[in-house]
Amino acid sequence: MRIFIDTEFACAPEGITFLSLGIVSDADHRFYSERPVAEVEALLARQNTDFVRTHVLPQFNRLEGVPWHELPARFATWLDQLGPSHVDVVYDYSGDYALIEHLLMRMDKPPRTQLVPTIVGYLLDDPAGQNAAEGCWQALNATMGVGQHHAFADAVALRSRFEAVHPSTPADVERKVLVMDAVVTDVIEMFEVVHADTADGEFTLSLGDGVEGVDWRTLKVGQRVRCRFEAGHSTRVLSAVVLP
């Protein structure tokens, strides 16, 4: 199973503050949560973000969702109710998955479901995918009153992009083990993970505590690492070594 995710957030000098999370699966399971409007308005009073005030906040309170303070526990329960032991988490911006990693850290009991991050930023440049997303936003505006820059609407649009670009992708594909060099692009200490992009830009790899051969805490932006990883619809780093 795949789940498609999107977040809305505000950037401040102290870092990113997530405002909402939208998820939809390829079987149409749905999950949504947003911060209370009063919290977002208080944030904007301290650090005004025109984009959030203009495009994001006006679309709050339009969909019923999980209370933000219950998000980690409710997300864990929702994941386990999906059924599969493994779920591909599809996203087009690395910050989106950073929220998922943060939620996993805050759960009292981790979900049984194993999440496999799958970044698909390449879809944003595909004309067929863009047309599918535009049509999706129009339909959601008409039926649910939400559109682009609403986390749930953008998650559904991402699913439409994926299906437009990969219309006949089989559910089970051959998984290959690859060895490729990558460059560290993000060190996210809060979420205990490092992101590294391969030289050809095809893969964004996540290195955390489960990766053999390297401690993510020692890595720095710009360092080169040679990664051995499993690739199919998603990627999972098996081991890595730091290159000189």
Secondary structure, DSSP 8 states (H G I E B T S, - for coil): -EEEEEEEEEEETTEEEEEEEEEEETT--EEEEE--HHHHHHHHHHS--HHIIIIIGGGTTSS--EEGGGHHHHHHHHHHHH--SEEEEEESSHHHHHHHHHHHHH-SS--SSEEEEEE-GGGGG-HHHHHHHHHHHHHHHHHHS--TTSHHHHHHHHHHHHHHHSTT--SS---EEEEEEEEEEEEEGGGTEEEEEETTSS-EEEE-TT-BT--GGG--TT-EEEEEEEESSSEEEEEEEE--
